[in-house]
């Protein structure tokens, strides 16, 4: 059977109309494709630790989504939140700028490059106070772990100390032993001379400005004993023959 020209034309028009239904109208706002910054790998979210020109710092990235970044930093006895923006400048490299609130005299602004491979953060921290200087940092991805085997005087966290353990120690050693208990829990020290004791220890990672509730019953008892002998060493220095 031979189809008429009119019938063939009608079939072609019906086929064209049906095909058009398979393709959304790109002018319709509902069909617009939104282009947002690429989401970073999940390994980027979390804690990063390293040195900030002489002070150990831990940077916590809590959120990176749709170009917004937020988190907080722990350094030199300060715990400060930050918020900012990020973009993917090249595959696996995210550039971010984030600022602390500004209600603390030590607040500043982070400029950082977050790399997926190798997994690292490099950048600068510029204080909001122009009288202070910009500092550089290099951070590695690291999760905090409380480890009773970390440090020199590990017994202060593993068993109850006796007078024989502490009575012949120098005051400086007693002070180190006591603060090492806090360091194992990730305490961020305000005093510069105490920070210097731990900042360059590979096992030390500052994560909190208050760890009192994290001390174990053994550590609480040992801290009290150590403090007693610190005071005794100070008042009876000559009796020790030092």
Legacy VTK file of the C-alpha trace (Angstrom):
# vtk DataFile Version 3.0
C-alpha trace
ASCII
DATASET POLYDATA
POINTS 242 float
0.000 0.000 0.000
1.377 3.421 -0.956
1.042 6.242 1.621
-0.016 9.646 0.362
2.280 12.657 0.666
-0.137 14.215 3.198
0.040 11.090 5.402
3.876 11.036 5.362
4.002 14.700 6.321
1.607 14.124 9.224
3.735 11.198 10.547
6.886 13.318 10.389
5.242 16.142 12.358
4.001 13.740 15.035
7.493 12.184 15.390
9.127 15.616 15.695
6.656 16.712 18.392
7.237 13.518 20.371
11.008 13.986 20.173
10.759 17.522 21.508
9.130 16.224 24.702
12.332 14.298 25.514
14.404 17.488 25.686
13.690 19.956 28.532
13.320 23.620 27.779
16.669 25.151 28.730
15.021 28.551 29.092
12.802 27.244 31.878
14.359 28.204 35.269
13.324 24.810 36.636
15.625 23.122 34.156
18.652 25.315 34.746
21.805 23.436 35.821
23.472 25.049 38.855
27.259 25.141 38.910
28.606 25.039 42.468
32.174 24.534 43.698
33.197 20.902 43.710
32.781 19.171 47.052
36.121 18.209 48.630
36.914 14.579 49.463
35.643 13.455 52.855
39.248 13.062 54.028
39.579 16.867 54.016
36.902 17.241 56.698
38.415 16.797 60.158
41.536 17.787 62.076
44.882 18.982 60.749
47.993 19.583 62.835
51.365 21.241 62.354
53.466 24.270 63.183
52.459 27.900 62.940
55.882 29.595 63.045
56.986 28.086 66.361
53.607 27.187 67.868
51.802 23.934 67.255
48.302 24.468 65.875
45.382 22.164 65.178
42.864 23.237 62.553
39.447 21.599 62.529
37.496 21.806 59.265
33.880 21.084 60.184
32.205 21.997 56.881
33.104 22.573 53.235
30.013 22.818 51.081
28.774 24.989 48.196
31.770 27.300 48.453
31.506 27.851 52.234
34.068 26.651 54.780
33.836 26.720 58.588
35.624 25.265 61.578
37.905 26.305 64.415
41.555 26.384 65.431
43.309 25.505 68.690
46.673 27.166 69.300
48.581 28.727 72.218
45.709 28.314 74.652
43.117 29.797 72.295
40.119 28.096 70.689
38.778 30.276 67.843
36.059 29.643 65.232
36.463 30.689 61.593
34.202 31.092 58.567
34.977 31.798 54.934
34.850 30.638 51.340
36.679 28.173 49.107
36.994 27.243 45.453
38.653 24.471 43.489
41.420 26.143 41.507
42.591 22.911 39.885
41.707 19.239 40.307
42.343 18.244 43.925
43.462 21.728 45.028
41.135 23.949 47.059
41.964 27.557 47.899
40.227 28.909 51.001
40.053 32.186 52.904
38.555 32.185 56.403
38.405 34.799 59.145
38.104 34.525 62.921
35.430 36.657 64.668
37.664 39.593 65.618
36.542 39.879 69.245
39.863 38.499 70.485
43.127 40.411 70.201
44.780 37.348 68.682
42.208 36.776 65.914
43.266 36.748 62.280
42.610 35.494 58.769
43.644 32.187 57.203
44.676 31.925 53.556
45.209 28.286 52.696
45.698 25.789 49.904
44.174 22.411 50.706
45.657 19.582 48.683
44.045 16.200 48.147
47.269 14.521 47.011
49.451 14.794 48.953
46.968 15.427 51.757
48.205 18.695 53.272
47.359 22.318 53.994
49.787 25.171 53.429
49.141 28.833 53.952
49.395 31.933 56.079
47.639 33.366 59.084
47.474 37.166 59.099
46.454 38.864 62.382
43.639 41.381 62.249
45.825 43.572 64.452
48.283 45.231 62.022
50.869 45.532 64.790
51.327 41.749 64.704
53.082 39.773 61.982
51.856 37.238 59.418
52.761 33.617 60.128
53.158 30.589 57.864
51.904 27.089 58.527
52.122 23.592 57.075
49.590 21.059 58.325
49.086 17.331 57.926
45.837 15.423 58.304
45.855 13.886 61.772
43.278 12.526 64.198
43.798 12.970 67.918
44.377 9.879 70.030
44.822 9.770 73.789
47.853 7.555 74.373
49.061 6.676 77.872
52.331 5.440 76.351
53.181 8.882 74.932
55.813 10.989 76.662
58.602 10.568 79.210
56.779 10.006 82.495
54.146 7.589 81.228
53.656 6.133 84.701
51.818 9.317 85.700
48.926 8.163 83.498
49.140 4.408 83.950
49.455 3.786 87.706
49.179 5.547 91.036
52.516 7.157 91.892
54.245 6.694 95.229
56.479 9.082 97.148
59.469 7.056 95.913
58.546 8.041 92.337
58.639 11.777 92.941
60.523 12.712 96.118
63.942 12.872 94.463
62.913 14.649 91.275
63.876 18.240 90.540
61.132 20.837 90.595
61.465 21.301 86.816
61.033 17.555 86.288
57.969 17.508 88.529
56.462 20.380 86.584
57.120 18.599 83.310
55.594 15.366 84.623
52.436 17.162 85.752
51.973 19.082 82.507
52.677 15.975 80.460
49.469 14.508 81.880
47.566 17.415 80.332
49.558 17.224 77.088
48.539 13.601 76.581
44.915 14.771 76.583
45.642 17.428 73.946
45.613 20.445 76.238
46.627 23.708 74.531
48.928 25.612 76.890
48.840 29.393 77.228
52.247 29.755 78.888
55.012 30.008 76.308
57.570 28.135 78.421
55.177 25.193 78.841
54.277 25.166 75.131
57.993 24.906 74.408
58.083 21.648 76.368
55.633 19.888 74.037
55.124 21.720 70.748
57.930 19.833 69.027
56.926 16.427 70.364
55.560 14.313 67.499
52.898 12.741 69.727
51.553 16.062 71.037
48.459 17.532 69.387
46.589 20.499 70.925
42.840 19.936 70.634
41.263 21.650 73.661
41.682 24.523 76.113
40.000 22.575 78.922
40.693 18.894 79.598
40.023 18.739 83.343
37.019 16.448 82.880
39.055 14.097 80.724
41.636 13.250 83.383
41.364 9.728 84.742
41.065 9.045 88.503
44.690 7.861 88.457
45.849 11.089 86.784
43.888 13.279 89.196
45.476 11.543 92.181
48.944 11.735 90.651
48.547 15.419 89.781
47.769 16.190 93.427
50.826 14.273 94.595
53.103 15.944 92.052
51.823 19.404 93.002
52.539 18.676 96.651
56.131 17.773 95.875
56.548 20.748 93.557
55.633 23.012 96.457
57.876 21.039 98.803
60.805 21.277 96.369
60.356 25.047 96.188
60.326 25.600 99.972
63.035 23.047 100.745
65.354 23.620 97.785
68.578 23.587 99.850
67.593 20.402 101.644
67.609 18.621 98.297
71.273 19.509 97.830
70.611 21.041 94.416
LINES 1 243
242 0 1 2 3 4 5 6 7 8 9 10 11 12 13 14 15 16 17 18 19 20 21 22 23 24 25 26 27 28 29 30 31 32 33 34 35 36 37 38 39 40 41 42 43 44 45 46 47 48 49 50 51 52 53 54 55 56 57 58 59 60 61 62 63 64 65 66 67 68 69 70 71 72 73 74 75 76 77 78 79 80 81 82 83 84 85 86 87 88 89 90 91 92 93 94 95 96 97 98 99 100 101 102 103 104 105 106 107 108 109 110 111 112 113 114 115 116 117 118 119 120 121 122 123 124 125 126 127 128 129 130 131 132 133 134 135 136 137 138 139 140 141 142 143 144 145 146 147 148 149 150 151 152 153 154 155 156 157 158 159 160 161 162 163 164 165 166 167 168 169 170 171 172 173 174 175 176 177 178 179 180 181 182 183 184 185 186 187 188 189 190 191 192 193 194 195 196 197 198 199 200 201 202 203 204 205 206 207 208 209 210 211 212 213 214 215 216 217 218 219 220 221 222 223 224 225 226 227 228 229 230 231 232 233 234 235 236 237 238 239 240 241
